[in-house]
């Protein structure tokens, strides 16, 4: 999993890089919001963004909004890194689309818990996307009959799109998932027996 760390303070940036690489994550860093946004746009493999709130040129809140509004990207888990922990501040962060936050100065245990939570959510999101694609693929294989079916009033054949006349069975089996089994209704059975009786007498 690749993580973007946007932090203008060199000490905090290096500390986050140290922990994350130690835990086996692929990490890219940025010194400010503008550089982070450019990196995010260029690197489509970034799945988690750890953003400092207060950064020059573009703060973490504005960057979070841009990341969340990127329609050409799959879900990105955003964690705000901030010294501001008042309820009103958290409302602003979550309102911008942040998924979680870590207070500064952070410790490794808290950071790892937050990252692990994000990874679980990303895995669930990927699993859901896979299920949706499977469902879409299944729906593409379903044929649904709509509108008028041109049928001969005499022989009961159906006219296909290429002006070919075929039996009702053939038409429905081609245009739907219907499969026919053949039997005889009571009325036809009675007629058939009556006709056979007449034929035997003759």
Secondary structure, DSSP 8 states (H G I E B T S, - for coil): -EEEEE-SSHHHHHHHHHHHHHTT-EEEEESSHHHHHHHHHH-TTEEEEEEESS-SSS-HHHHHHHHHH-TTS---EEEEEES--SHHHHHHHHHTT--EEEESS--HHHHHHHHHHHHHHHHHHHHHHHHHHHHHHHHHT-----S---B-TTT--EE-TTS-EE-HHHHHHHHSS--------HHHHHHHHHHHHHHHH-
